[in-house]
Amino acid sequence: MRISVLLALSATLLSPSAAGSLRVATFNTSLYSERSGGLIERLHGDDAAARKIAATIQRQRPDILLLNEFDYDAGGAAADLFQQRYLGVPQHGQPGITYRYRYFAPVNTGVPSGFDLDGDGRHDGPGDAWGFGRHPGQYGMLVLSRFPIDASQVRTFRNFRWQDMPDARAPQKPDGSPWYPPQAWALFPLSSKSHWDVPIRTPLGTVHLLAAHPTPPVFDGPEDRNGRRNADEIRFWREYVSAQAADWIVDDGGRRGGLAADARFVIAGDLNADPADGDGHRDAILELLEHPRVLRMATPESAGADAAARAAGGANVGHRGAHRHDTADFGPRAGNLRVDYVLPSVGFRAVAAGVFWPMPGETGHDWLDASDHRMVWIDLAD
């Protein structure tokens, strides 16, 4: 496992969060490339999408930020470039921002399995990697923080095997036989990218950022291999924060068990699951939202999301969930959905929360085409 925590020299500008509060955010940035090293090449130039992503971050100024779909490279070159040439420089009229600490590590996307996992008769395609991807590290994750990361206590679960989760939703063919060959199932990791427990020492005490990006529950067949994996990836966090988490939970360093009962946490990421609409197993996300250790709070929302869904029409017309809660724009065929989450633990107060989805004519509306997802943020206090 690789850990990288960067100490920068310059000071961070103050966050616009309420006085005494802590702003935590998640943002699927779509900063990935189809080629290994491609994101680094993009960021060496003047990448218009990266500038818009940076402007959004500069506008909202979270204290702790999880970036999904940010390609991983072992040396951290892409993160260096993004922090120094994009975040650290004013973009679209927004002041630069510096994060003194960061964390990144390998993910399963693009890592060859050697098996035919998608059933197309080949074993060397992106659907045959342990997580869908065309090269190792595609669709990776990056944590940025104003506050120190306790690197020695980070736990990762990239190698946790799916079969070791009790009652794992193993995909099956229509005749009831296993979808995956036994040799593949014995090695198959639960995480399509990884699951991270990143402790961060904040003015509110140590906060465990529980970061993940479960696979989309689509692009499969009647075996529902992606839908089942998505549901169990989400269920992992539910089990991890349960008061009596069993010792079947084993991290990549061999440590067993879940999160301590008195630990504060924030679950963050693109979970690819909407509690009311879409193709996922809704029970998985609903059970996480209703977990007794997850804070009951108003759902983050935006007027821009409501306006966008009504303007797009299509599948949005039949959606049951409130449009104002949407966090991603998947076009009129799939509609807009709530799939990105920042879920704090009980013990916090939610001072404010929202989705960065400006209305037409408002600052930032013309940045939205940089990603099909929107930043979700919450301000926490004691």
Number of C-alpha atoms within 10 A of each C-alpha: 11 9 14 14 18 17 11 14 9 11 11 17 14 12 18 16 20 13 9 12 21 23 24 26 29 27 29 25 24 19 25 21 21 13 14 18 18 16 24 22 16 18 22 14 10 12 13 13 19 23 22 22 28 26 25 25 21 26 21 18 24 26 22 22 26 29 26 26 23 24 31 27 20 13 10 18 17 23 23 14 19 21 20 16 19 23 24 19 19 16 20 16 10 16 15 22 27 22 27 20 19 24 23 22 21 22 27 26 28 25 21 21 20 14 20 18 24 20 13 10 10 13 17 15 21 20 24 24 25 26 28 23 24 22 21 24 27 31 30 26 28 19 22 23 24 23 17 18 26 15 15 9 12 18 20 22 22 21 20 22 17 22 16 15 16 10 9 15 17 17 20 15 14 11 8 9 11 14 20 20 12 10 9 16 17 13 15 21 22 27 28 27 32 25 26 22 24 24 23 23 16 16 13 14 12 18 20 24 27 24 27 26 26 26 26 22 21 16 12 14 12 10 18 20 23 20 26 21 26 28 25 23 24 23 18 20 19 23 19 18 25 16 14 13 17 14 10 13 20 19 20 13 12 11 11 14 17 23 19 13 12 8 15 22 25 23 24 26 28 28 23 25 29 24 19 18 22 20 14 23 20 15 15 21 23 14 14 20 18 12 16 15 20 21 18 16 15 10 15 20 22 21 17 21 27 18 16 21 24 14 11 16 15 16 17 23 13 10 17 10 16 16 24 23 23 30 30 23 21 13 15 15 11 15 23 33 28 28 22 28 26 24 25 27 20 17 16 17 16 20 16 17 22 20 28 26 29 20 17 12 8 10 14 18 15 13 20 18 13 17 20 15 28 27 28 28 28 24 24 21 18 13
